[in-house]
């Protein structure tokens, strides 16, 4: 279902009754944010130069600040986190046919068009993801050991982690787990790259400095256009030698930019306010999840223990409504809803699988918007249950037809 949705545009807001525009609460992703007024001012005032020559002051400051935040020697500004991950793979795996290990549901494996294979010529060995976004370390070591020193297997060179783990519902990888992966990699001479698109969310959730997470990796990417709210950009961080090579690969991939300071200025502002912004997002996500649990609806449920950051996965157990239908009803508005609630609200969520949908909080969703989303879900769940009670649809398990 996720692949089907991504073949076309995601559904957007609809018009309200009588042509009036509803209030839209967009929870499809934290990539939908728009630059705030302060970011726009910073972009307009940014001192710029030719970044390809290393002469853009704003880019240089962002790279310096990002490296300091992540505790690395250096960092490189790139257009997207997808490019950052591909550059990392190409720098760490310089022999074609090298092998990297990653999760089956990892963003790098599923949603980045197989760049590791298409461009880098690297073989991906996908392992099952546990519910919290980690690997079974015994299985990981067994898989590495089978390939290590074998003339018949691809050469194992890299382990890729994702933190927070999107498909696991924004779970933050435990620090003890990161230490264990680092130790395993060292035993077999492998390197570790972290897809840290939402690494700042993990740091805020765990109450640690980002460097305490990044220290276990040889390289780490960080995205500015998700929870940090910038319009574009990411960094790839690591040792000075690694970033020097990454610069060359960025050039190869067409990622060299010129007066990129207009983008770096927004990213720098997002990085400076990360803790405040992301803490608020996490609070709103938790509040919504608690509201869903309080509904006690047979149509959808949530595991509060799994809500660690800004992502909430809602389980949808029945044949009807399926996640896509539930999302469509949350998006749609009606005169009945407006008469009952006093205004029309269109809530945008993403069907994530055959039995789940995803909601993601970001800086553009306030506490008020969160409450309106909860009320809309309550309204939709009630109307769906009324239809089930009337026999229009097959009831989900345990509803008794109501």
C-alpha positions in Angstrom: 0.0 0.0 0.0 2.9 2.4 0.8 4.3 1.7 -2.7 0.9 2.3 -4.3 0.5 5.6 -2.6 3.9 6.8 -3.7 3.1 6.0 -7.4 1.0 9.2 -7.4 0.4 12.3 -5.3 -0.7 11.9 -1.8 -4.3 13.1 -1.2 -4.5 16.7 -0.1 -7.2 18.8 1.6 -10.7 19.0 0.2 -13.1 22.0 0.0 -15.6 22.4 2.8 -19.4 22.6 2.7 -20.7 25.4 0.5 -17.2 25.9 -1.0 -15.8 27.1 2.3 -12.2 26.0 3.0 -11.9 23.7 6.0 -9.2 24.0 8.6 -6.5 21.6 7.6 -4.4 19.6 10.0 -1.7 17.9 7.9 -0.2 14.9 9.6 1.1 13.1 6.5 4.7 13.8 7.3 7.0 16.3 8.9 8.3 17.1 5.4 5.2 19.3 4.7 6.3 22.2 6.9 6.7 25.7 5.5 9.5 28.0 6.4 8.5 30.2 9.3 8.8 34.0 9.2 12.2 33.9 11.0 13.5 31.4 8.5 12.4 33.5 5.6 14.1 36.6 7.1 17.3 34.6 7.6 17.2 33.3 4.1 16.7 36.8 2.7 19.6 38.2 4.7 22.0 35.3 4.3 25.6 36.1 3.3 26.4 33.9 0.4 29.2 32.9 -1.8 30.2 30.0 -4.1 29.9 26.9 -2.0 31.5 24.7 -4.6 34.6 26.8 -4.0 34.0 26.6 -0.2 33.3 30.3 -0.1 29.7 30.4 1.2 29.8 31.8 4.7 26.3 30.5 5.7 27.1 27.0 4.4 30.5 26.9 6.2 28.9 28.0 9.5 26.2 25.4 9.1 28.7 22.7 8.5 30.8 23.8 11.4 27.8 23.9 13.7 26.5 20.5 12.5 29.8 18.9 13.1 30.0 20.3 16.6 26.5 19.1 17.3 27.2 15.6 16.1 30.7 15.4 17.6 32.4 14.8 14.3 35.5 16.3 12.7 33.6 17.6 9.7 30.3 17.8 7.9 29.1 18.4 4.3 25.9 20.2 3.3 24.0 18.3 0.6 20.6 18.8 -1.1 18.8 15.8 0.5 19.2 13.1 3.1 18.8 10.5 0.4 21.9 11.9 -1.4 23.7 11.9 2.0 23.0 8.2 2.5 24.1 7.3 -1.0 27.3 9.3 -0.6 28.0 7.4 2.6 27.5 4.1 1.0 29.7 5.0 -1.9 32.5 6.3 0.4 32.4 3.3 2.7 32.0 0.6 0.0 34.4 1.5 -2.8 34.5 -2.0 -4.3 31.6 -2.9 -6.6 29.8 -5.9 -5.2 30.5 -5.0 -1.6 27.8 -5.9 0.9 25.9 -3.7 3.3 23.5 -4.8 6.1 20.3 -3.0 6.8 16.7 -3.5 7.8 14.1 -4.7 5.4 11.9 -1.7 6.2 14.7 0.8 6.3 14.2 4.0 4.4 17.5 3.5 2.6 16.4 0.1 1.5 12.7 0.8 0.5 12.3 4.4 -0.4 15.6 5.6 -2.0 15.1 3.8 -5.3 17.8 1.2 -4.7 20.6 3.8 -5.1 23.1 1.5 -3.4 22.6 -1.0 -6.2 21.8 1.3 -9.1 24.5 3.8 -8.6 27.1 2.4 -6.1 27.0 -1.3 -7.3 26.6 -2.4 -3.7 24.6 -5.5 -2.6 22.2 -4.9 0.2 21.6 -7.8 2.7 18.2 -7.0 4.3 17.5 -8.3 7.8 14.2 -8.4 9.6 13.5 -5.3 11.7 12.3 -5.8 15.2 9.3 -3.8 16.4 11.5 -1.1 18.0 13.6 -0.7 14.8 16.6 -2.7 15.9 18.1 -6.0 14.5 18.4 -9.3 16.3 22.2 -8.9 17.0 22.8 -12.7 17.0 21.2 -12.9 13.6 23.2 -9.9 12.4 26.5 -11.5 13.6 25.6 -14.9 12.1 24.9 -13.2 8.7 28.2 -11.2 8.9 30.1 -14.3 9.9 28.8 -16.3 7.0 30.1 -13.7 4.6 33.2 -12.8 6.4 36.2 -14.4 4.7 34.0 -16.4 2.3 35.1 -16.6 -1.4 31.4 -17.1 -2.3 29.7 -14.2 -0.6 29.9 -10.5 -1.3 32.4 -8.8 0.8 30.7 -7.4 4.0 31.8 -3.8 4.6 29.0 -1.7 6.1 26.1 -1.7 8.6 23.4 0.9 8.1 21.1 1.9 10.9 18.1 4.3 10.9 17.4 6.5 13.9 14.7 7.3 14.6 13.2 4.4 12.6 10.3 5.7 10.5 8.6 2.4 9.7 8.8 1.4 13.4 6.8 4.5 14.3 9.7 6.9 15.1 11.4 4.6 17.7 14.7 5.8 19.0 17.5 3.2 18.9 18.7 2.4 22.4 22.2 3.6 23.2 23.2 0.2 24.5 22.2 -1.3 21.2 24.3 1.3 19.3 27.3 0.3 21.5 26.7 -3.4 20.7 26.5 -2.7 17.0 29.7 -0.7 17.1 31.4 -3.5 18.9 30.2 -6.1 16.5 31.3 -4.0 13.5 34.8 -3.6 15.0 35.2 -7.3 15.5 34.6 -7.9 11.8 36.2 -4.8 10.4 33.0 -3.2 9.2 31.9 0.4 9.3 28.6 1.8 10.6 26.5 4.5 8.9 23.5 6.0 10.5 20.6 7.4 8.5 19.9 10.1 11.1 17.3 12.0 9.2 15.4 12.3 12.5 18.4 11.9 14.8 17.6 15.1 16.6 14.2 13.6 17.5 16.0 10.6 19.0 18.3 12.9 21.0 15.4 14.9 22.4 13.4 11.8 23.3 16.4 10.2 25.1 17.5 13.4 26.8 21.1 13.1 25.4 23.3 15.2 23.2 23.2 14.2 19.5 27.0 13.5 19.7 26.3 10.7 22.3 24.3 8.9 19.5 26.6 9.7 16.6 29.8 8.6 18.4 29.0 5.0 17.7 29.0 5.5 13.9 31.6 6.2 11.2 29.2 8.5 9.5 25.8 10.0 10.1 23.3 11.9 8.0 20.9 14.6 9.4 17.9 16.0 7.5 16.9 19.7 7.9 13.6 19.5 6.0 11.7 17.2 8.4 11.2 18.2 12.0 13.7 21.0 11.9 11.4 22.8 9.4 13.8 24.0 6.8 12.7 23.9 3.1 15.6 21.7 2.0 19.0 20.3 2.8 20.9 17.7 4.9 24.4 17.1 6.2 26.6 14.1 6.1 29.1 14.1 8.9 32.2 12.0 9.8 35.9 12.3 10.0 37.8 14.9 8.0 39.1 12.3 5.6 35.7 10.8 5.1 34.1 14.2 4.4 36.8 15.1 1.9 35.9 12.0 -0.1 32.2 12.7 0.4 32.8 16.1 -1.3 34.1 14.3 -4.4 31.1 11.9 -4.5 28.7 14.8 -4.0 30.2 16.4 -7.1 29.9 13.2 -9.0 26.2 13.0 -8.1 25.5 16.6 -9.1 25.0 17.8 -5.6 27.5 20.6 -5.7 25.7 23.9 -5.1 26.7 27.5 -5.5 25.0 30.3 -3.5 23.5 27.7 -1.2 23.6 30.0 1.9 20.0 30.9 1.4 19.1 27.3 2.2 21.8 26.9 4.9 20.5 29.9 6.8 17.1 28.3 7.3 18.7 24.9 8.2 21.0 26.7 10.8 17.9 28.3 12.4 16.1 25.0 12.5 19.2 23.3 14.2 19.4 26.1 16.8 15.8 25.7 17.9 15.7 21.9 17.5 15.2 21.0 21.1 12.4 23.4 21.7 10.6 22.5 18.5 10.9 18.8 18.7 10.0 18.6 22.3 6.7 20.3 21.5 6.1 17.9 18.6 6.7 14.9 20.8 4.2 16.3 23.4 1.5 16.8 20.8 2.1 13.3 19.4 1.8 11.8 22.8 -1.3 13.8 23.6 -3.0 12.6 20.4 -2.0 9.0 21.1 -3.5 9.2 24.6 -6.7 10.6 23.1 -6.9 7.7 20.7 -6.4 5.2 23.6 -9.2 7.0 25.5 -11.6 6.6 22.6 -11.3 2.8 23.2 -12.6 2.3 19.7 -12.6 -1.2 18.1 -11.8 0.5 14.7 -8.4 1.8 15.6 -5.9 1.6 18.5 -2.4 2.7 19.4 0.4 1.4 21.5 1.4 4.2 23.9 4.7 2.4 24.6 5.7 2.7 21.0 5.1 6.5 20.8 8.5 7.8 21.6 8.9 10.8 19.3 6.7 12.6 16.7 5.2 9.6 14.9 2.0 7.8 15.9 1.1 4.5 14.2 -2.6 3.6 14.5 -3.5 0.0 14.2 -6.6 -0.7 12.1 -7.6 -4.3 12.7 -10.9 -4.8 10.7 -11.8 -5.4 7.1 -13.7 -2.1 7.1 -12.8 0.7 7.3 -9.3 -0.1 5.9 -6.6 2.4 6.5 -7.1 4.1 3.1 -10.8 4.4 3.8 -10.3 5.8 7.3 -7.8 8.4 5.9 -10.3 9.4 3.2 -13.0 10.0 5.8 -10.7 12.0 8.0 -9.8 14.1 5.0 -13.4 14.7 3.9 -15.7 17.3 5.5 -19.5 17.4 5.7 -22.3 19.7 6.7 -23.2 17.3 9.5 -19.7 17.6 11.0 -19.7 21.4 10.7 -23.1 21.6 12.3 -22.0 19.4 15.2 -18.5 20.7 15.7 -18.9 24.3 14.7 -16.4 24.1 11.9 -15.2 21.8 9.2 -11.8 20.1 9.7 -9.8 18.1 7.2 -7.2 15.8 8.8 -4.5 14.4 6.5 -2.9 11.1 7.4 -1.0 8.5 5.5 -2.1 4.9 5.0 1.0 3.0 6.0 0.2 -0.7 5.5 -2.8 -3.0 5.1 -3.5 -2.6 8.9 -2.0 0.7 9.9 -1.9 4.4 9.2 0.6 7.0 10.2 0.4 10.5 11.8 3.5 12.7 12.1 3.7 15.9 14.1 5.8 18.9 13.1 6.1 22.6 13.9 3.1 23.6 11.8 0.7 21.5 14.0 -0.3 23.2 17.3 -1.9 21.9 20.4 -5.2 23.2 19.1 -4.6 21.4 15.7 -3.8 18.2 17.6 -7.1 18.4 19.6 -9.1 19.1 16.4 -7.5 16.0 14.8 -8.5 13.9 17.9 -12.0 15.2 17.7 -12.2 14.5 14.0 -11.1 10.9 14.6 -13.7 10.5 17.3 -16.4 11.8 14.9 -15.3 9.6 12.1 -15.0 6.5 14.3 -18.5 7.1 15.7 -20.0 7.5 12.2 -18.2 4.3 11.0 -19.5 2.3 14.0 -23.1 3.6 13.2 -22.7 2.2 9.7 -21.4 -1.1 11.0 -24.3 -1.3 13.4 -26.7 -0.8 10.5 -25.2 -3.8 8.7 -23.7 -1.8 5.8 -20.2 -3.3 6.4 -18.5 -6.3 7.9 -17.6 -5.5 11.5 -14.0 -5.8 12.8 -13.3 -8.6 15.3 -14.6 -8.1 18.8 -17.2 -5.3 17.9 -20.3 -7.4 18.2 -21.5 -5.7 15.1 -21.6 -2.3 16.8 
